[in-house]
């Protein structure tokens, strides 16, 4: 798959895996990019269960260096080498974690693909700049932690009904996009008259953190917010003590940020059933996915585009 945008959930456990939840691992497939976030232990095997090739990975991002968010990195790198991947793999992470990431990259004897270490120590740093931009903001956890925001620029879309009314057909439409205006039948048609500007797609990853302003900033207007929901409100005191969110707090971030879809993950093993997480979040924010391991979550249709047909 080289097109489209979706989220492959490889694991949803916090701290310790369970019989049904692997450690963290999230692959965002964005056209030709494959952005792997927080590969915990077992992530390599989860790719196999999900039916997704690890070769799809083009970049790796670590929110922080707690083991459940990074101990799968050595296996992922060696798997890429085994599969013949030889492109350089950038790995972005909080700068204070550099010595740990260096050790993870060379944890064992064996081949690995070339890596480019990208330590991030500047709030708001743009880590990837291009058609897809990725930037980081610090979150509020017990160790230095970054949240990540992916976004692309707005784009101009021609409106067929307005093109037809203006008499613009064939190659003239391409010239109109390229030049901003075109002459048809003795009159000039402006691009602004037959098009609309649609916002670019966007997503955010907000892992281990207490509620904070930067979580809302990262999630502002995103199509998909992947957010930790380690606890329920009845254990809010634990969330505060350990620097985590409740499902209600995650939903509040999504509501305040104006996100379109909230995907909850990173669940404490104390909750074998997640109906409480769904109920708590949906009481605050309507569009909630309670993630399960190996689930594939499509991005919502782009704003202004026809809704996708039901599966």
N, C-alpha and C positions, 0 to 999 in steps of 0.2 A: 504494500500500500504506500503510495507516494503522494496522495492528495487527501484533502479533508482534514478535519480536526476532531479528535476525541481524546478521552482519558482512559487509559488502561490501568485498572486498580490491581496491583500485584500483591498488596498486603495491607491489612487494616488494624493490626495489633499495636498497642502501646507497651513499651518496656519488655514484656514477655509474650511470646507467641502462645496461642492456644490450639486446641485440636482443629478449630475451624478458621483461625486467623493467623496468617503469616506476619512476620515483621513488616514494617513499612516498605513501600516501593510503589512508585507511580510513574507511568510513562505517558507523557503528553505527545501525541502524534499531531504535528502541525505542518501540513504539506510535506516537504522533504525532511523536515527536522524531526528528530526523536529525542525529546528532552526527558531524561531520567532523573527523578527527584528521590532522594533519601533511600538508597538501596540498603535495606537491612539484611540480616542473615536470611538465606534461602531465596533471595530474589532471582538468582540464576534459574533455579528450578521452577519458580513461579512463571517465568517466561515460557517454559515448556508447557506447563499446565494451561496457560492462557492461549497457546497456539500463536505466539508472537516471537519473531526472531530477535535475539539480542542484537543482531547486526543492524536493527532499526535505530539503535542508539547513536546519536550524533554528539550529544553533550550530556554532562552530568552536573547536577546541582545538589549541594548538601545544605540543609538549613542550619545544621549544627553537628557537633561531633559526639553526641551521645551514641552509644553502640547500636541501638535499635534503628538508627537513621543512617548508618554508614558501614557496618561490618560486612555487608554484602559486596562492597566495592571490589575487594581483591578477586573474588570469584567472578564478578562481571567482567573485569579486565582480562582475566585469563581465558574466560569463555570467548571474548571477542577475538583474542589471539588464535584460539583453537579454530574458530570459524573463519579465519583468514582475513579479518578486518585489519586493514593497515592504515586507515586514515587517522589523523591525530584526533584525540578525544579531549576537548577542554573540560576541566573539572573546576567549578566555581564553588567557593565556600567562605565562611568567615575567616578573616586573615589570621586570627589568633589560633586557628586550628591547623596551621601549616605543618607543624611537626607530625601531627597525627595523620594527616593526609599523605605526607611523604612516606610514612611507614606503611600505610594501607596500600599504597601503590606498589611497594616493593616488599610485601609481607612474606612472600614465599619464593622459592626457586621456581622459575618458569617464565615463559614468554608473556609479554603483554603488549598491547598496541602502544604507540607513542602517545603520551598525555601532555597537555598544556595546563599547568597549575595556575589557577586564577584566584589568588587570595583577594578578598574584598574587605576593605577597611573604611570605606567612605559611605556615609549614609546617602542613599539615593543614587548610588553608583549605577551607571549603565554598563552592564556586563557584556551584553550582545547588542550590537548596533547594526541595523540593516532593515530589510523588509519586515523582519520580526525583531523587535527590541525586547530585551530582558533587563530589568533593573531590580535593585535590591533595597530593602529598608530594614533596619534593625527592629527586632521584636523584643518582648520582655519575658525572658526565661531565666533559668538558673545559671546558664552559660551563654556566651555570645551566640546569638541566633539571628538568622536572616529570613525574611519573607521574600518571595519572588513574585514579580508581576511581568507577564508576557503581553505584548500588544503590538498591533500593526497599525500603520497610518490609515486615516480615512481614505476612501476611494470614491471615484466618480462613476455613477451608473447611468447609462442612457435609458430613457423611458420609451419603450416601443410606441405607445400611443401618441406621445408628443412628437417623436420622429416622423411617424406617418402623417400626422397633421401638418408638419412643416415640410413634408415632401423629401425628407432626407433618407436616401436608400444606398445600399451597396457600399462602395469605397468611400462615399462622402461621409459616412458615419465614422470611419476610421480617421479621416482627415479632421473631422470635427473634434474628436477626442485629442488628436495630436496638436492641433493648431488653435483650438478654442472657438473657432467660427468657420463657417463655410458658406459660399454663395450658391443658392439654389433658386432657379427660375427668376433670376434678376433681383433677388433680395437676400440679405445676409441673415443667417441663422446663428445665434449665439449658443455656445455649449450650455450656459446656465439656464437657457430657456427650455431645453429638452433633456435635462438630466437632474439628478439629485446626488448629494454627497451623503454617503453612508459611513457611519463610524467603523473603524477597523475592529476585528475580533480581539478579545482580550481574555485573560485568565489570571488567577492569582493562586499561590500556594502559601497558606498560613499554617505552619506546623507549630511545634511546642511554644506556647506563649500564654501569658495572662492577657486579659482584655487590655488593649492599648490603642492609641490614636493611629499608629502606623498600620495596624491590622486593617482599619477602615480605609486608610489611604491606599493601601495596596489593592483593596477589593473594589474601589470606587468604579461603579458602572460596568464591572466585568461580566462577561457571558457566563463564566464558570468560576466559582470560588471553592477550591478544595481546602477544607478547614478542619483542624483537629477538634474533637469533641470528646475529650478523655473521660469526663465525668458528667453526672446529672446534677441538678441543682441541690439535691439532698446531700451531696458530697461537695458542695461549693467550698467548704473550708479546706478540703484536700486540694482542690484546684488552686486556691490562693496560696497554699503552702508550697506547692510544687511547681507553680508557674504554668498552669494549664487552663483550658477553657471547659465550661459546661456546654451541653448542647444548646441550652437557651442563650448563652453568651455568643456562641458561634452564629446562631440565627440572628441575634441582635446586630452583630457586625454586618451580616449580609443585608439586613434591612436598612441600616444606617448608610451603608455604602451604595445602595441601589443595585446590588448584584442581581443577575437574572436567575441563576441556578446555584444552589448551595449543595455541595457534596460533603457529607460528614464522614470522618474517618478517625483513626488513632484511638481506638476504644480500649478502656481498661478491661483487663481480664475479669474483673469483679462483675461484669455484665454479660452473662451468657446470652441474654435476649436483649435486643436493641429496640423493642417497641417503645420503651420509655424515651429513648433519644429522638425517635421520630415524632412522638407526641409533643415532647417539650419544644422541639425546633419548630414544628408546624404551627404551634400556638403563636409564634412570633413572625414566621416567614413562610409563605405558602409553597414555594417550589424547592423541595428538599429531596435529595437522594441520600439514603443511609447506605453507604458503600459496603459491598461485600467483596471478598477476595475473588479475583479473576473477572470482575464485572467490567464491561466496557461502557463508558458513559459518553454518548455523542454530545457535542456542543449543541446548544439550541440553534435553530435557524438564524441566520444573520438578520439583524433588524432591517425591515423593509423587504425581505425576500419571502416568497411563498412558503408556507409551512410544509415540512417534509411529510410525505404520506405515512400513514401508520404502518408498522412492520407487518 
